[in-house]
Amino acid sequence: MKILVLYNYPPAPGGLATQGDLLYKGLLAIGVDAQAAHLQSDLEKEWYYRWFKPDFVVGVGFWGDVPDIVLHPQRFGMRAVPWILADGFVANYREVLDRLPLILVPSNWVRETFVRDGICGDHTVTLPVGCDTDAFRPRPFDDAKVSAAREALGVSMEDLLILTVGGDAASKGGREVMEALATLGNHVPPWRYVCKVWPQDRTKVQNRLDMELAKSLGIQDRVSFQTHQVSRNLMPYLLSACDIFAGPSRLEGYGMPQVEAGACGKPVIGIHAMAMLDTLVHGQTAFLANIAETIHITGAVLGPESGFEPGHHVVFNKPRISDYRASVPEIAEYLKALLNDAGLRQRMGMAGRQRAVEYFDYRAVARHLVEILSEV
């Protein structure tokens, strides 16, 4: 079997690019004849179509990438298989997607979103995102690279480190985590909360709002925002440097950082919703706070990135859930338990490691893909 994988190649250190790169490397690792190309590089894609003659073209993206990962391969007679996310709803390309024999999605929640928005679910298969469990593995705090990561974050060995990683902290539930931490008082050991976020204009605005919240809660001296672009080389050590990974995300189609934290042997705090119902096990690998609030919208404004003219308005027949909010009291309860019990942190982290190796290792995901494609 020959497979051409389309994604943001060579990969930048973002979620979808990493997803595609791990699939590509997983296919190579299990002996599949695979090649990789950038999803928007039409000339290079056509070059591969002509000499490589792939049996399948697997494209990684979100539903707005359909022209690049479905329509372009189809124009050259290729069998296109998209592995796609939904960012809360699917507004375009429904007819194209419905005609495909196979659509891959990273979680059952994404599949439910596609079905809700009119995509036939019979040909939609869940394939979890891979994790490099060789790189993301448990490491002791006295590992030189781990201790260096804590020092770079400005966290002493006497403090327990709670870490959130994302494009911005608020979308990963950081504001709910801060509100929960502010209620713990002196009932827990000394802690520091670090949010590692991506440098972009909206993050600058959000960081300012989030720090204002921290100040109003009186915890600003124990909260910091690390706004840096980092490579995948650092991430295993950054996760290994924390004691607890907090990610009760407001919207999550898969939750790669939560899985990677588990692979590093770290307990996770998430939300009992969306993709985390697939990737995390409440009470075993993570604590999942219940939903306290759902945010609804009545429409959206889309543009060329989604296949529409600029300023295109979409009005929903009934309000849609745009994102969720996790219960702050429950997050506080779980933080208190984990901060006060090193044994609990270790047991939950080891369970997360075992689950990551068993279900999400990138080579296992590649084998699963080959099994799925063999039945098409």
C-alpha positions, 0 to 999 in steps of 0.5 A: 500500500502506498500512501501520500500524507498531506499536512503542513509539511515540513511541520511547524510545531502546531497541533494539525502539523504534528498530527500529520507528521506523527502519522507519516512517521508512524507509517514509515515505522511500520514499513508502509511506502509513504510520502509527505507533501504540504497540503497547499502545494499543488505542484508538489502534490501533482508531482507525487500523483504522477510518479508515486501513484499513491493508493490513498491520499490522506489529508490532515486539516479541518473541514475548510481544507477540503479543497486542498486535501479532497478536491485537488487529489480527486481532480487527478483520479486519486482516492482522497481520505480526509482526517479532519477536525470540526471547529464547533460546526461544519458550514461548507463542503457537506456535499463533497464530504458526503460523497466520500467513501471514508472520512476520518475524524480524531474523536467521537465528539467531532464525528457527532458534530459532523453528523449533527451538521448534515454529514452521513455518519456511516462512512465517518470513522474515528482515528485518534491522533498519535503520540510519540510515546518514546519522546513523551515519557516519564522523566524524574525531576532531577533529569538535567533537561527537566530541571532546566525547564523548571528553572527556565519557567522560574519555578523552584523545586519546592513549589508544585507546578501546575501547567497549561499549554495552548494557543492561549490559556483561556481556551484551555480553561485557564481562567477556570483553573485560576478561579479554582486555585484562588479558593484553595488558600493555605489548604495546599502546599506552595504552588505555581501556575504557568500557562505556556501560550503561543505568540499571536495578537489575540494571545497578547490581548487574552494574556492581559485579560487573564493577568487582570483576573489573576490580580483580582483573585490575589494570586498574580505572584504565583501565576505566569504566562510564557508566550514563546514559540517552541519546537517539539524538542522542548515539549516532552521536558516541559510536560515532565517538569510539571506536577499536574497538567490542567486542561479543562478546555472550553473547546477540544476536538482531540486534546493532544497536550492532555494525551502527551501529559499522560504519556509523560506520567502526569495527572490531568485535569480536564472537562467531562465533555467533547474529545476528553471523553475518548482520551481520558478516564475519569478517576484513573488517568484524569479528573474530569470536571463537569460542565458548569455552563454552555455558551451558545451562538446564533450565527457566525461570520466566515470568509475565504478560509472556509470557502466563502466570500469575505464577510459571509454570514451563517445563521443557525436554525437554532442556537449552537454550543460554541464552547463550554465552561468547566465547574470551578468548584470541581476543579478546585476539589481535584486540584486540592486532592492532587496537590496534597497527595503525591501518591495519587499524582503518581498513580494517576500519572502512571495510568495515563502513561499506560493508556497513552502507550496502549491506545495512542502510540503513533505506530499503533495509530498508523497500523489502525489506519492501514487496517481501515484503508484495507477495508475501503 
